[in-house]
Amino acid sequence: MTMTLVQAQQRYIDRLLHCHPGHVRRVRRAAGRTLWRWAVARGYTPAVVLRDAHDLFVLITRADD
């Protein structure tokens, strides 16, 4: 089964939401690298895919405040 764009971005968001606060930078880099490679392999513009996923992550975290 192939992962869709939305599922790949959700995986990025979930990784950031569920990581230990002390590991945020490392996890963000690893999750971003994974999403970037996924996007390149499928012909998407990786910078746009990653930016959209991160923007949604920021919206989610600020909505909880």
NUDO-527283 format. One record per residue: x, y, z of N, C-alpha, C in turn. Coordinates in Angstrom, 3 decimals, decimal comma, padded with zeros to 6 digits. Example, Ala and Ser with C-alpha at 12.3 -4.5 7.8 and 13.67 -1.06 7.14 Angstrom:
BEGIN
     n.px     n.py     n.pz    ca.px    ca.py    ca.pz     c.px     c.py     c.pz
  013,190 -005,690  007,800  012,300 -004,500  007,800  013,200 -003,300  007,800
  012,850 -002,250  007,080  013,670 -001,060  007,140  012,900  000,030  007,870
! end
This chain:
BEGIN
     n.px     n.py     n.pz    ca.px    ca.py    ca.pz     c.px     c.py     c.pz
  000,843 -001,179  000,000  000,000  000,000  000,000  000,895  001,251  000,000
  000,592  002,165 -000,881  001,361  003,383 -001,019  000,805  004,468 -000,112
  001,701  005,202  000,506  001,300  006,287  001,399  000,949  007,526  000,564
 -000,141  008,192  000,928 -000,539  009,414  000,233  000,226  010,606  000,794
  000,113  011,734  000,115  000,767  012,959  000,569  000,288  013,352  001,961
 -001,002  013,299  002,176 -001,563  013,673  003,475 -001,071  012,725  004,571
 -000,987  011,447  004,271 -000,503  010,486  005,261  000,971  010,729  005,593
  001,767  011,055  004,592  003,189  011,334  004,833  003,354  012,578  005,692
  002,576  013,610  005,407  002,650  014,830  006,206  002,138  014,578  007,617
  001,116  013,757  007,763  000,590  013,440  009,091  001,617  012,662  009,905
  002,371  011,800  009,249  003,424  011,052  009,943  004,484  012,019  010,483
  004,847  013,035  009,699  005,792  014,073  010,134  005,236  014,795  011,370
  003,981  015,205  011,297  003,345  015,931  012,397  003,282  015,064  013,650
  002,881  013,817  013,502  002,779  012,908  014,645  004,131  012,699  015,323
  005,178  012,576  014,527  006,512  012,400  015,111  006,895  013,606  015,957
  006,580  014,804  015,488  006,925  016,001  016,245  006,054  016,166  017,482
  004,793  015,813  017,373  003,880  015,972  018,510  004,188  015,001  019,644
  004,728  013,844  019,322  004,890  012,803  020,328  006,327  012,592  020,784
  007,219  013,503  020,437  008,601  013,323  020,866  008,840  014,000  022,217
  009,890  013,587  022,853  010,293  014,171  024,128  010,741  015,613  023,887
  010,379  016,552  024,771  010,733  017,963  024,563  012,233  018,213  024,366
  013,056  017,415  024,971  014,492  017,585  024,823  015,037  017,094  023,491
  014,215  016,402  022,731  014,670  015,816  021,473  014,047  016,489  020,257
  013,376  017,602  020,442  012,598  018,222  019,359  013,468  018,537  018,149
  014,624  019,145  018,362  015,470  019,515  017,218  015,904  018,298  016,414
  016,343  017,262  017,106  016,818  016,052  016,442  015,682  015,344  015,715
  014,538  015,236  016,368  013,392  014,561  015,766  012,868  015,361  014,576
  012,861  016,692  014,703  012,391  017,530  013,589  013,280  017,339  012,359
  014,588  017,300  012,572  015,497  017,083  011,446  015,293  015,721  010,813
  015,147  014,682  011,629  014,969  013,331  011,100  013,634  013,194  010,375
  012,580  013,735  010,969  011,262  013,658  010,340  011,231  014,465  009,051
  011,882  015,618  009,058  011,950  016,444  007,857  012,723  015,762  006,746
  013,814  015,122  007,109  014,617  014,399  006,127  013,815  013,250  005,516
  013,076  012,545  006,338  012,247  011,442  005,851  011,167  011,942  004,898
  010,482  013,015  005,283  009,432  013,574  004,433  010,026  014,121  003,140
  011,185  014,758  003,220  011,864  015,307  002,040  012,163  014,188  001,038
  012,752  013,096  001,538  013,085  011,962  000,655  011,838  011,338  000,052
  010,780  011,241  000,849  009,519  010,694  000,351  009,000  011,564 -000,796
  009,027  012,879 -000,616  008,518  013,804 -001,631  009,348  013,741 -002,911
  010,650  013,696 -002,787  011,526  013,622 -003,963  011,258  012,339 -004,743
  011,098  011,238 -004,042  010,879  009,945 -004,694  009,571  009,910 -005,479
  008,633  010,765 -005,114  007,327  010,755 -005,782  007,111  011,956 -006,697
  008,143  012,764 -006,898  008,067  013,866 -007,841  007,433  015,137 -007,317
  007,247  015,243 -006,014  006,726  016,475 -005,426  007,871  017,458 -005,215
  007,536  018,716 -005,024  008,534  019,709 -004,638  008,726  019,578 -003,130
  009,859  019,054 -002,697  010,015  018,715 -001,270  009,932  019,909 -000,329
  010,436  021,053 -000,741  010,394  022,221  000,146  008,952  022,630  000,440
  008,096  022,553 -000,558  006,690  022,920 -000,387  005,977  021,911  000,509
  006,230  020,641  000,286  005,597  019,579  001,084  006,001  019,723  002,546
  007,288  019,937  002,790  007,775  020,064  004,165  007,248  021,335  004,818
  007,240  022,436  004,094  006,732  023,688  004,651  005,251  023,570  005,008
  004,471  022,955  004,144  003,046  022,774  004,431  002,836  021,912  005,676
  003,601  020,842  005,789  003,479  019,967  006,960  003,881  020,711  008,230
  004,959  021,480  008,153  005,396  022,206  009,346  004,415  023,322  009,717
  003,853  024,000  008,715  002,840  025,029  008,992  001,634  024,433  009,708
  001,206  023,257  009,278  000,082  022,597  009,934  000,455  022,190  011,358
  001,690  021,729  011,550  002,161  021,388  012,887  002,109  022,608  013,803
  002,553  023,751  013,304  002,530  024,988  014,102  001,094  025,367  014,449
  000,178  025,247  013,494 -001,228  025,557  013,764 -001,796  024,647  014,845
 -001,460  023,375  014,787 -001,955  022,418  015,781 -001,422  022,759  017,166
 -000,138  023,051  017,253  000,452  023,320  018,566 -000,062  024,641  019,143
 -000,295  025,622  018,309 -000,801  026,909  018,809 -002,281  026,829  019,153
 -003,019  025,926  018,559 -004,435  025,772  018,862 -004,647  025,189  020,252
 -003,655  024,441  020,736 -003,749  023,832  022,063 -003,532  024,852  023,169
 -002,932  025,981  022,859 -002,635  026,986  023,886 -003,841  027,695  024,394
! end
